[in-house]
Amino acid sequence: MGIDYYGILQIPKSSTDLEIKKAYRSLALEFNKEMLKSDNAQEVFALIGEAYDVLSDPLRRAVFDQYGEEGLKRGVPMVNDYIPAYHYHGDPMLTYKNFFGTSSPYADLLDVLKHPPLLYKMSDGNKAVRKKQPPIRHPLALTLHEIYFGGVKKMKIHRLVFVNEEQSRTEVKEKILSVPIKPGIRPNTEIVFPEEGDQNPAHIPADIIFITEDRPHEVFTREGDDLVMIANITLEEALLGTTVTVKTIDHRTIRVPLTDVVSPAYEKVVEGEGMPILEQYPDKGNLIIRFNIEFPSYLPKSSKEMLKKGFHLAKIGGTSNQHEVINKLVLADKILRVDPDERLPPFDY
């Protein structure tokens, strides 16, 4: 005669899934090998684990109910299928860990001692467990100026609070929360105010969570710890060079010289002029300048010829000083266009 798994768990065959779990929980805590070191107790602990492994699975339980332990472990042929033989993995502690989430036989007791459930008295005099309300999330839009300097942002909330000693009556009250903003704080950062939600006799107040987001800026956008801006320059400035004036978030004016030929994909990086780096304050990221090149709507034929000549000479002489060659040609063309009578007299050494 095979093993009676119901008998091992000391439950009737009609037991529900919840009753099976309760029976296993009670016996597993009693015969845990950490508490009882005898060989007999360890064998019983293994049988308890196997019994729960079978009866907690609907298919295994159905096969066991119809064919017993022998049929379960031999396998059952069907009309068009075959139910494979069952073999217990042989590690009752694995079953125990999967059920309790730990191998400690004292975990259940210690959790209750350290974190006793909060109770409240119902109208009928009985007591019930107070459950915590789900968190309340609010977006917190910050300007780049606020993120750059950091500080404290005041946020007004309205919440229900107890107004009597029995904590049975509540009223809506206004409260100001001081939200700390660290320099360089990143988007989607959660700032938590524990249990600042509505007070209620039957519930633990919810946490209030502010989630940061960057407010759009008229000049800069933020990419990680870097600031990015778009500068509009003419084609002449892109080829011959210019200086870009930037008003920074901390109210300074910096002038960035452009000496390279600016192509559509060109970026000018100014080190240390970005946002504060949160973990390395007061270090800062970089300022990245990208360019929108404005092309002239019309070029006279003489100008096209001049540019063509300049590009040709640049190809012959190499491209390292191409913009200087073009600059000299344009300057020479301007001198030649001046009326001879208006030219300055030659300098006499």
Secondary structure, DSSP 8 states (H G I E B T S, - for coil): ----HHHHHT--TT--HHHHHHHHHHHHHHH-TTT--SHHHHHHHHHHHHHHHHHTSHHHHHHHHHHHHHHHHH-EE-SS-EE------S-HHHHHHHHHSSS-TTHHHHHHHHS---EEE-TTS-EEE-EE---EEEEEEE-HHHHHH-EEEEEEEEEEEE-STTS--EEEEEEEEEEEE-TT--TT-EEEETT-S--BTTEE---EEEEEEE---SS-EEETTEEEEEEEEEHHHHHH-EEEEEE-TTS-EEEEEE-S---TT-EEEETT-S-B-GGGTT-B--EEEEEEEE--S---HHHHHHHHHHHHHHHHH-STTHHHHHHHHHHHHHHHHS-GGGS------
